[in-house]
Amino acid sequence: MKIVKLVIALLVFASTIQAQSPEEKGLSVARAADKADQGFESSLVNLKMVLRNKQGQESTRFMENKTLELTEDGDKSLIVFKSPKDVEGTATLTFTHKTTSDDQWLYLPAIKRVKRISSDNKSGPFMGSEFAYEDLSSNEVEKYGYKFLKNEQFNGSNNAVVEQDPVDPKSGYKRRVVWYNLDKNYRLEKIEFYDRKNSLLKTLTYSDYKQYEGKYWRAGKFLMVNHQTGKETELFFEDWDLKSGLADTDFSQNSLRRAGR
Amino acid sequence: MEKLKRMSGQFGIAWAKWVIKRRWIVLILSILTFLAMGFGMSKLAFDGDYRVFFSKDNPQLQAYETFQRKYTQDDNVLIVVEPKDGKTFSKESLAAIEQLTTDSWQTPFSSRVDAITNFQHTYAVGDELYVEDLADNVGERNPDEIQKIKKIALSEPLLVNRLLNEKGTVSAVNITVKLPGEAITEGPEVTAYVREMVAKFEEAHPNLKTHLSGMIMLNSAFFEASAQDSSTLIPLMFLAIVLTIFLATRTISGTFSALLIIIFSIAAGMGFAGHLGIKLTPPSGAAPIIIMTLAVADSIHILITLMQGMRRGLPKREALIESLRVNFMPVFITSLTTVIGFLSMNTSEVPPFRDLGNITAVGMIAAFLFSVTALPAMMAILPVRVKVKEATVARSNKFFESIADLVIARRMPVLITSLVIIFGFGYLAFQNQLNDEFIKYFDSKISFRQDTDFISDNLTGIYNVEFSLGSGEPGGINNPGYLQKLQDFERWLEQQSEVIHVNSYAEVARQVNQSMHGDSLQYYAMPTNREEAAQYLLLYEMSLPFGLDLNNQINVDKSESRLTATIKNISTLEMVAFAKRAEEWLRSNTPANMHTLGISPTMMFAYLSGRQVLSMVTGTGLAIVLITIVLIFALRSLKYGLMSIVPNITPIAVGFGIWALLEGSINVGVSIVFGMTLGIIVDDTIHFLSKYLLARREHGYSVADAIKYAFTTVGRALLVTTIVLVSGFAILAQSSFGMNSGMAKMTSIIIVVALIIDFLLLPALLLVFTPEDKEEKLQAQPVASTE
């Protein structure tokens, strides 16, 4: 029954987008994707990051990620680093905002202090990887301008390809091109990142998807390839724990200190 | 032996008759060959990358490529901005620089842009860490804020002497580019973009003047130097050649035909390069000029004899046959030795010179073939007008006779004086110093040289030495022990007189440590705890913007960091000495994992000519052996073949001695000349000795008379060809590219010295070492068997 409903919804949706401009159509895809992911409340996941340079040399790090879903503002997230040993217990707390700069704090266990990062820079490499912080933070609809490009068959599914233009002038990107899987509840399949001079910089591919709670698609693996340097980074996610019962109090500066212990 | 001689003459006659009979077919086939070979020229492309000067197995290149794989490969463009009023920190200048920095991100293949405006200024307020552009939205800043920016910038060790001078009158925007290396047009694309950008910038800001440097601009300069040579030297060379041929032969159709032969030969050499996919470089780009210079001799020899015969009253056909009879062998042998000389360049350490050698060798082979096919064919077809006149004894023969008389009368003094002078210059030759400062490859006509000199005088150094310092374990760069040693090395380098600036992770570590302790000056020091250092680094890295990360200074697993020492304009010998001193300091003061070698493009060039000289020893040795064997056969005498080594090699020693007095420093281009000049100067010896031996063997002359005979018959011709060769190389010596001009200058000197030695030392040697009383047999006798 659910699937039938979904198909009907999609058909209705498809018929409405006929009359839209590419910008409106892009925005509506983004909204639909945002809506499709609503209601997971909070998530908890362990992840492994593998950095690999052009010569195949690897470096691995582990971390834990907690996310709290918010609808009126951007999500809150807390990342705790488990390795390398030097930074074990270091944790970041981020409040994403829909229209203003995100707030970010870092707990440094070596000096047992929380430091606030007052920087608009969200595009530098995350832990030396090919992911920028902005690639990993939550995809708030308001952070981009949209333009629907085309529908495309991708990996045997029907995809909407939408261009996203970052609103933040500090973004490292001129634009991103995102593949939304229309057959799988708008889950992301691929993102291409174009640098400021509009050359293809990186491609992020999602794989090993699993559906949770009968609704939410979560990828088991992110692969980010930098085309300009030949370096790549893989993110492996253990089982996602959705609706994990986390509360606002788990995303405070105190919880940041606690998480680090 | 006489049979052989006669046979070669007969071969020449038969050849000439055949060519004349089938002149049209020969000409058409020649033209078709020219077109087929010349078609390759359409595939020629210029490779300006400085890396072309290094062979794949060059250890410095390999070390540098390994180094670049650890960090990021960075070629760069340095845009230096000079406000005419000297005020970098005026609102207007600063705002313009901010805009230029933003625009620079649009440069094709750019991965990073560093300037004073986007410098990541780090400071703290309480527990808040600020990492932000030193100067953004300059247009909205008030004078106080701009003063503050100025104060911070001028006291920032990571900026001063690198992107900003101490007085604050000149600053720079450094664009790092990563070329994918898929097409050789990538570098020129960057250059074109940057040039257009700065042109617009200067137009919009008349107070600001820009200067361009960096590795990408170096690559462009290679191209521009070559283009400059092609557009100025080649037309000049053509003019010189037309003039020379006409003056020597006095025939318009002959001059025209010879010119065609030369064009055919160039097309063959350059087409060969195109067909084989050899990329043009400044040295190999000089091949047409060298082919022209050398190919002209073949044509002149054949035409002169033709015209002499016709002036004596011979019909054109007979004169042509006579010319080929006389010249076929000498032209063949001199071409052969020249080809051997140029092929010996294949042992060179520098690939473009191997290409130059091979292209010229092919051109010379073509010149020989066309000179004995297309040239006589055309001369048989075209009308040749000539006035029959009595053979006049050239005035200059008197001059050569007097030289002969002098040598004969004072053989011992001439021999001893010559040898003393040769040994004197030979000693001086070793006083030359190898020097390959790549900026000095370009003369002041090339904008790269002007701009780079400006930068050296006003902002920072162009040369640098890189060190990748290992910590021995992943994450080890956060080890306080490592950081302390890194700082010690940095401090030591800063005290060295050669060093202008040191850029290393140590400065970042100190600044972040300070900011983490409320910007307290006493914490402007290395962190003392490894976890602390690692966590500060994590925090700092998270705060950096796109493209300004530390990946260019720290490797992936944080086990090594990079240190760059910018050094003054010193000779490459001093650079090598400096690098060795630094390497030695590391060995005596740091743990084994930090021991490393200083590397960089600068160092690659610094070691290049030393390696080149070593590699040329084999090539030159081989050339000497092969050329001597050719001479033994050509002169049909082991004794004279071996004796010829003396006048063939000594000019090179003397040439380098003279160079020591004139210039004193040798670059890669100069060091290449051994083999190639050998192949050229040997012609003098061949001509002189063959005429001498002819007189002795056929006419039964005494040694003294045979020497006189040699002087009067070939003295003038040798002088003329020397003038032709020297003027050709003198034109190439005007090249704006130092390797080419050095090579050409040295070759000119050696050719002149070779003639002098052939006129003085060679006859003296013949006189002193030939037993006068005994009638010499044609068979060879060892040189040692003397009176």
Interface residues (C-beta under 8 A of the other chain):
Chain A: L51 N53 K54 Q55 Q57 S59 F81 P84 K85 D86 V87 T90 T92 Q104 L106 L108 P109 A110 I111 R113 V114 K115 R116 I117 S118 S119 D120 N121 S123 G124 P125 F126 M127 G128 A132 Y133 K170 S171 G172 Y173 R196 K197 S199 Q228 T229 K231
Chain B: R69 T72 W105 Q106 T107 P108 F109 S110 S111 V125 D127 E128 L129 Y130 V131 E132 K178 P180 P474 G475 N478 M516 N529 R530 E531 E532 A533 A534 Q535 Y536 L538 L539 E541 M542 S543 L544 P545 F546 G547 L548 D549 N551 I554 V556 D557 K558
